[in-house]
Amino acid sequence: MQRHATDLYQNEAGGGRAIRAIPDRICDKWTMLIVATLDEGRMRFTDLHKRVTGISQRMLTLTLRNPERDGLVFRTVYAEVPPRVEYALTPLGESLIPPALALAGWAIEHSPRIGASRTAFDAGRQ
């Protein structure tokens, strides 16, 4: 029997909740950029803040909590003065990189077609 995408998301027990909840969490405005940046290796908060262009310190702090809670990011606090905090991807977080790269590649490849479709759609609405 052939499986269809609807088989995955319509069955609550078979992952329907996960298919709705997990992408909402990891595909927000900042999380994927943070995960992709941490793919370069362990980073201090200040270095991560410098590399994720446009994010405020407060938003970075708030955004890091969710992937840490979800087990994608590991936070290490060193008992130093001033305190040093580093972030790194967990093995689960590392496993997100290949599908994230596939999705990013798809978006880049199809962006011109999507842009043209949007323009045509908007022109027909006027």
C-alpha positions in Angstrom: 0.0 0.0 0.0 1.4 3.4 -1.0 1.6 6.1 1.7 0.6 9.6 1.1 1.4 12.8 3.0 -2.1 13.0 4.2 -1.6 9.6 5.9 1.1 11.2 8.1 -0.7 14.3 9.3 -4.3 13.2 9.5 -3.5 10.4 12.0 -3.1 12.0 15.5 -1.4 8.9 16.9 0.8 8.5 13.8 2.4 11.9 14.2 -0.3 14.4 13.2 0.4 16.5 16.3 4.1 16.4 15.8 3.8 17.5 12.1 1.8 20.5 13.2 3.7 21.4 16.4 7.4 20.7 15.6 7.6 22.8 12.4 5.8 25.7 14.2 8.6 25.6 16.8 11.6 25.1 14.6 10.5 27.2 11.6 9.9 30.4 13.4 11.7 33.5 12.4 15.0 32.8 14.3 15.3 29.2 15.4 16.5 27.7 12.1 19.1 30.5 11.7 20.3 29.8 15.3 20.5 26.0 14.6 22.3 26.6 11.3 24.7 28.9 12.9 25.4 26.4 15.7 26.2 23.8 13.0 29.5 25.6 12.7 30.3 24.4 16.3 30.0 25.4 19.9 29.6 29.1 20.4 29.4 31.6 23.2 26.3 33.7 23.4 28.0 36.9 22.2 29.5 35.1 19.2 26.1 33.6 18.3 24.5 37.1 18.7 27.1 38.6 16.3 26.5 35.8 13.7 22.7 35.8 13.7 22.2 39.2 12.0 19.3 41.3 13.1 18.4 39.5 16.3 18.3 41.4 19.6 20.0 39.9 22.7 16.6 39.5 24.3 15.1 37.7 21.4 18.2 35.5 21.1 17.8 34.6 24.8 14.1 33.9 24.4 14.5 31.9 21.2 17.3 29.7 22.6 15.0 28.4 25.3 12.8 26.5 22.9 15.5 24.4 21.1 17.2 23.8 24.4 13.9 22.6 25.9 13.3 20.4 22.8 16.7 18.8 23.1 18.2 20.4 20.0 20.6 22.7 21.7 22.8 22.1 24.8 23.7 25.0 27.1 26.8 25.0 29.2 27.3 27.5 31.9 30.9 27.9 33.3 31.3 29.2 36.8 33.6 32.1 35.9 33.5 35.8 36.5 31.9 37.1 34.4 29.9 33.9 33.7 30.5 32.2 30.4 27.7 30.5 28.5 28.2 28.3 25.5 25.7 26.7 23.2 26.1 23.7 21.0 23.9 21.4 18.9 22.9 18.1 20.5 23.0 14.9 18.3 19.2 15.5 17.8 19.9 19.1 16.7 22.6 17.9 14.3 20.1 15.5 12.8 18.0 18.5 11.9 20.7 19.9 9.6 20.2 17.7 6.5 16.4 18.2 6.3 16.9 21.9 7.0 19.4 22.2 4.2 17.1 20.3 1.8 14.2 22.7 2.6 16.5 25.7 2.3 17.8 24.4 -1.1 14.2 23.9 -2.2 13.3 27.4 -1.2 16.3 28.9 -3.0 15.7 26.8 -6.2 11.9 27.6 -6.4 12.0 31.2 -5.1 11.8 32.8 -8.6 8.8 30.6 -9.5 7.1 31.4 -6.2 7.8 35.1 -6.7 6.3 35.0 -10.2 3.2 33.2 -9.0 2.7 35.7 -6.2 3.0 38.6 -8.7 0.5 37.0 -11.1 -1.9 36.2 -8.3 -1.7 39.7 -6.9 -2.2 41.2 -10.3 -5.3 39.2 -10.8 -6.7 40.4 -7.5 -6.6 44.1 -8.5 
